[in-house]
Amino acid sequence: MVCSILIIGLIAGCKKEKYASRDTSGLKPPPVDTTTTPPPDPTLVVFDNADKKDGWQTVGDVNITTSGQKEGTGYIKNTITNGSDFMQFIKDLPTPLNTKLTETNGQFKFWLFLSDPTIIKDGSIEITSSGKSDDHESAWDVAPLVSTLKSGWNEIALNFNVAIKTNDGGADYSAINHFRIFFSTTSKSHPDLTTGIDDLVFRQAPPAPPVVFDGADLADGWQTVGTPTIETSGAKVGTGYLKNTITNGNDFMQFIKDVAVPVNTSFTAANGRFKFWWYVSDVSLLKNDGSIEITSSGKSDDHESAWDVAPLIPNLKNGWNEITLDFDKAIKTDDGGADYTAINHFRIFFFTTGKAHADLTTGIDDLRFISK
């Protein structure tokens, strides 16, 4: 009886405590992980967020719309009405802005609203350090952008290194104080065209996407010593790689690729690189000789940009090696070297130090052009 009373008293005296859930069933949604939010771009410099009319000019009165903006509390809005064919947005800063960027790495970015881009014809986007257009100006034509525009908001990103400059050297990117965009419609007879501008910023240009020359997954177009062979295991990228062996008694290997349609690398001598993977089973057997070549002539030694193999050898390891070659360090033929908008030929050749050696397995994979 005493024990029964004691147990009942203990139960009655216990209070239910609340603890954090230890549910691991996965049925409840996990808490939001705020650590996955990308950090702000440290290179971002705001020219104007288009939330206020201050310093803005356009056709007629400057209008701020406070709904539907891409950033902040509003955007600058205007309409090309039926019977008109022109619009412009101009912003002047009282104090010049230092973008902290250079011609090689800078980008100007903003949002452009167009209710119907199909009726846009041409125009210009301009930034200057003179406080006015056509003086210390860097500009980009609107016409090449038209085919990429969609109805609604369009993110416009313009790299400094492709800007059209005035004869005075273009804009001083450490002292930008003027922006203008103007554009026209194809005619004066059209439905009303709503336009707008928002969130004008400068930033470091993100790397451009790579352009593949050849994935080395197929033997098509390839030449080498003997019959081109595709190895389907151990590739660095894709389903295979081009493989060949310098056997004992031989001292030479080459891989050549011709493409029927020339490849536009999308890069210039200043900002482009050629990259590929090179397999060497025993680097110690390589001679300090050989060449890596790309051309726009369909053959070697004609409109060619090349790099010697010898300087690469000390940094090679047995197995796969990622080879990255800057366009601006290429050795060019006297005709100006390769046209990087029309590459159609690749060759690498190399040697062993002698003909008496263990078989040397070599391979090539994933040839592409990338941003410097």
N, C-alpha and C positions, 0 to 999 in steps of 0.2 A: 504494500500500500504506500509506504514512504517513498519507495523508488518510483512508483507511478506518478505520485504528486510532483516529485522532483523533475521528472522528464517533461511533464505538462508545463511546469513553470519555466523551464528552459526554452521550450518552443514558443510560448507566449511572449517571453522577454526578447526574442530575436526580432530585429527590424530589418526589412529588406533594403539592401544597399544597391545603388545604381552604379553600374560599371560600363565602361566603353565597350561597344560590341566587339566580339572576337569572331564574328561570322566570317567564315572563309568559304562559304558555299558558292560565291560568285553570283548569287541571285540578286543581291543588292548592288546598285551602281557604286563603283569605287569613288572616293573623293577626288575632286578636281586637282590635278597636279599643276600648280601654277609655275613650277620650275621649267616646264616645257615651252613656255612663252618665249619666242625669240627675243634676244636683247635688242635694244635700239641700235640703229646703224651709227657708229661713232663718227662717221665721215659726213653725216647729214648736216647741211646748212640751209636754213629756211630763207628763201628770197621773199616770199609773201604767202600767207595762208588764205588770202582772198576772203576774209571774214568781214572786212571793213572797206568802205569806199575810198579811204584816204589814199591819195596819189594815183588813183585809177582814172583812165580816160577810155571811152568807147564811143560808138556811134550813138549820139543822143545822150540821155541821162544814164548815169551809172546806177545799176540796180543790184541790190544784194538779195538773194533768195535764201531763206533760212530752213528750207526742207530739201532733202534729196542730195545734199552735199556729200562729197567724198571724204572730207576731213573738216574738223572744227565746227563752227556754228553757222556757216553759210558759204555761198559762192557767188561770183560775179556772173550775171546772166543777161543775155540780150537776144533779140530776134531779128533775123533778116526777113522782113515782110515781103509778100508778093508785090512786085514792082521795083524791088531793090535787089542788088547783087553783091553787096560788100559788107564786111564786118571786120572790126579790129578791136583788140584789147591792148591797152598800154599801161604800164606801171613804172613810175619814177620813184626812186628812193632818195630821201634827203641826205642820207649818209651812205657812201659806197660800201658794198658788202664784199668782204674777203671770203671767197669760197674755200680757200685752203687747198685747192686742187690745181692740177697742172693740165696742160694740153694732152698729155699722154694718159692720164688716169681719170679725168673728170667727166661728169655727166650732168646734164640739165634735165629735170623730170617734172612733169605737171600732168594734171587731168584736164581733158578737153571733152566737153559735152556737145554732141551733135544729134539732133533728132532724126536727121536723114542725111548721112554722109554721101549718098550717091549723087547729090546735086552740088557737091563741092568741086571746084575746078582747080584752083592753084592758090598760091600765097607764100608767106614766109614767116619764120619764127626767128626772132632776133634778140640777142643780149649784147649790151654795149657797156663800155666804161667811160663814155663821153657824155652821157646824159641825153643822147639823141640817137636816132637811127642813122645808118650809113656813115658812121664815124667811129673808129675803133670798135668795129662790130664783128661778131661771130654769128653766123646765121645758118639755117637749114630750110630747104625748100619744102613746102607743104605737098606739092604734087606727088612725090614718090610715096608719101604716107597714105594717100587717099584709098588705095586698094586694100589697105590693112585695117581701115576704120570700120567700126560697127555703130549701129544706132544706140545712143546712150553714152555712157562714160567711156573714154579711151585713155589709157595710160600712155603718155608720150615720153619716151626716153631717148635723149639725143647726146651722143658722145662728142666731147670737145674735139677729138682728133679727126672727125669728119666734117667739121664745120666749114662753111664758106666764109673766108675772111676778107675784109676790106684791105686795100693796098697798104694801109698804115700798120699792118700786123695783126689786126683783129682785136678782140676784147682783151683787156687786162683782167685776168680771172681773180686777181686780188682786189679788184675795185669795181665790181659790177653795180651799176646804178640805174639801168634802163632795160625794160623788156617790152617787146611788141610782138604780137601775132596778128597777121591780117590774112584774110582769105576771101575768095569770091565764089559765087554760085555760077553754074553753067549758063544761066540766063536770068533775066529779070522776071520771067513768068514761072512761078513755082509755088507750092504750098509754103506757108510760113515755116522758117527754119529756126528752131530754138538752139541757141549756142550758149556755152558757159565755160568758165575757167576756175580751177581750184588747185590748191596745194602745190605751189611752185617751190621746188627745192633743188639744191645741188647735192651731189653725192659722188663717191668714188664709183666708177663704172664697174658693175659686176662682170665676172669673166664671161666672154661670149661662148656659146655652145660649141663643142668640137665638131669638126667636119671630117667624116671618115673617108680616107682614100681607098682603103681595101681592108676587109676583115680577115683575109688569108684563110677563109673557110673553104674555098673552092680553088681548084687548080687553074680555072679559066684565066687566060691572059698572062699567066706566069711562065717565066723561063728560068732555068737553073742549069747546073751541070748535070746532064742526063735528063731523065724524065721527072717533071715536078711531082712531088708526093705530098699528100695531105695526111697528117697524123691526127687522129681523132681523139687521142687521150693526152692529157697534160697541157692543153692549150691555156693561154692566159686569158683570152676573151673568145666567146663564141663557141663553135662546134669543132674547131680544129686549128691547125697551123701548118705552114709550109716547112717541110723538114728535108734535110739532106746531110750527107756525111762526106767529109774529106777522108778517104781511106788511106791506109798506109801505102806509100808509093806516089801519092799526089800531094799538091801543096796549094790548091786554088779552089775557091768557091765564090759563086755569085748568085744573087736572087734579083730578077728583073720583073717588073710588072708594068704593062701597058694597059691603059683604059681607053675604051672607044669614045667616051664622052668626057672631055676635060673637066676637072674638078675645080670649082671656085672655092679656094680655101676660106674666103671672107676676111682674111687678115692681110696686113701690110708688112713691108719689111721691118717696120718699127715695132709691131706688136704681135707678130706671128711666130709660131714654133711648129716644127715637125716632130712627131713622137711615134715611136713603135717599140715593140718588144723583140729582143734579139737573144736567142738561146745559143750558148757555147758550153759544151760539156767539160772542156779543159782549157781555160783561158791561157795557161802557161805555154800552150802550143802556138798561139797567135804571133805573127810577125808584126812589127810596127810599120804597117803599110796598109793600103786599101782606101776606099772612098765610099761615101754615102751621097747619092745624087737624086735630085728631083728636077725635072725639066718641063717646059711647055712646048717643046718641039717634037715630042714623040721619040726622041733618041738622046743618047748621051752626048756631052760636049757641045751642045747647041742650046742656047737660052737655058743654061744650067746653073743651079745653085747647089753647092756641094760642101761637104764637111769631111775632113780627113779622119780615118779610123784611128791612127796612131795615138792622138791625145786621149782617146777614150779608153784605151787598153789598160792603163794602170788602175782605173776605177771599176773595171769589170770583175764579176765574180762567176764562179762556175754555176751554170744553170741559166735562169731567165734574168735579163738585164733590161731595165726601162731606159731607152735612149731618148733624150730630149735635146733638140737642136734649134737654136734661135736663128730666125731668118737673117737678122742683122749681123750675124757672125759667119754667114755662108761665104764661101769662095765662089765668085761669079765669073762666068765667061765674059769675054770682051764685049759681047752683044747686050750686056746689061743684066744677064742672069735670067732666072725663071720669071715668067709672068704668074704671080701668085693667084690670079683669077682664072687660070687655065692650065692647071697641072695635069699632065697625061702620061708621065713616065717616071718610074722609080728604079734605081739600081743601087745595090750594095755589093761590093766585092772585097775580098780579103784573102790572106795567105797564111800558111803555117811557116814556121821558121826553117823547116826542111821537109824533105819527102819521106824521111824515115821517122815514123811516129805512130802512136796508138790512134785508132780511128777517132776522128773528131766529129761529134754530132753537133749540127747547127740548125737553127730554125728562125723563122720570122713570123710575127703575129701582130694584128691590130695596128695598122698604119693609119694615123689620123693627124689632122692639123688642129692646134689648140691656141688659146690666147696666152700671150707671154705673161 
